[in-house]
Amino acid sequence: MFFRPGTTRIPFRANEQKRKVGRRLQRIELDPANDRHARAAVVAYADSCAPEMPWLAELLRETAKRDSDDDLSACAATVRRVFGLAQDWAATQPDYAHGAWEHVRIHLDAALNSRSKPQNDDENDEGESDAKSFAPTRTG
């Protein structure tokens, strides 16, 4: 693949310097076919651009789907973080039911944990399990 000056390939190759001192990145190219984090970024970008450019969002989602065998989002940490934000907001409402939210959190975590980490992903042994720190358990 051809790279322009100022372009950085992600993930980095083993012999490639990860960050050149004093060099500002102008462009980063992701590899969604081989990097689940790149697929997550493509899906997040598709969600973000959908209101203004639905055609682009559809194209990006199709690309991410084609590059992945998994139908569950690769954004488990994001799902947990957004759930935590929603629970924080709900806790300010008069009809907040802490037990119900925790029940949903337990099942959401179970679903995400059972499908989020590929078997051959040695690079991120701690990453997904640390995602809980982004959305701590709320107390009522």
N, C-alpha and C positions, 0 to 999 in steps of 0.2 A: 504494500500500500504506500502511495506517495504521501509524504508529509512536507508541509511548507515550513519555512523558518518560523520559529516561535510556537510551533505545535508540539504538544506533549502527548505521548501515547499513554493511555491508562487501560489496563494495569501496566506498570513499568516492567520492562524486561529486567532480568536478573543482573546483567552487567551495566545497566543504564543508571546514571546518577539520578536519584529521585528528584532533586531540586538543585538547579544551578543558582549559585549565589549571585544576587544582583540582576538576575534575568527575570523580567516580568512575563508571565504567561499571557499570550495573546489568544491562543486557541488550544482546546483540549479535545482529543478525539477519544470516544468511548467505544468499547467492543461489546455490544449487548449479546452477541452470539456466545461469548465465552465468559462473561462477567455478570453475575447476578446483580451486582450493585449498579452496573450500567443499565441493566434492564429496569431496575427500580427507578433509576433517574429518568429513563425514557417514559415510563408510565406516569411518573409525577409530572413531567413536563406536559404530557398529553392531557392530564387532568387540569393543569393550570391554563393551557391555551384553548381548551374546549369552548368556552363561551365566545371568544372572538374569532377563532379559526377551527370550526368543527371538522373541516376536511383534513387539517393537519393532525388533529387529535386522533381521528379515526385511522389515519395512515400510521401514526406512531404506535397506537395500540395493536394494530395488526402486525407491525414489525416486532414488537415485544412478544406478542403471542406466538409468532412463528419461531422466534429464537428460544422459546422456553417450553418445556413439556409440562410445567406446573401451571394449573389454572388459578392458584392462590397467589395473591400479590406477594412480591418479593420485599415488600415494605413493612415487615412485621414490626420493626421498631417505630415506624411512623404511625402505624395503626394503634399501637399501645400509647404513644404520646398523644394522639388526637383523642383517644378514648379518655385518657386522663384529663385532658382539657375539658371535654364534655362533662365528665363527672364533677370537675371543679365548678363549672358553671351551674350544673344541676344542684349541687350542694347549697347554692345560694337561693334556691327556690323553696317556697313554703311546703311543697308536697314531695320533697326529696326523700327517697327511700334507700338508705345506705345499704341495707341487706340485698335489695334487688340489684343495685349497681355492682356490688361485690360478687354476686352470683353470676352476673353476665361477664365480669372481668375474669373470673376463674375459668369459665368455659371458653372465652376468647383466647386467653393464654394457652389453654390446652390445645385448641385448634391451631394456633400459630406455631406453637412449639412442635407439634406433630408433623408439620409440613414445611417449616421455614428453613431448616438447615439441610442442605444436600449432603449425602453420604461422603462425597469426595471433597468437601470444602474444609481442608485442614487449616487454611489461612485464617479463618474466623471462629476458632473454637470458643472464644469468650464473647464475641460480639453479640450474638442473639440473646444469650442468657443475661448479658448486661443490660439489655433493652428495658428490663423491668425498672432499672434505676431512673429511667426517663419518665416513667409513669408510676410513682410509688403508690402503694395501697393507701386509699383514703380512709380516714377514721371519721366516724359519724359524730 
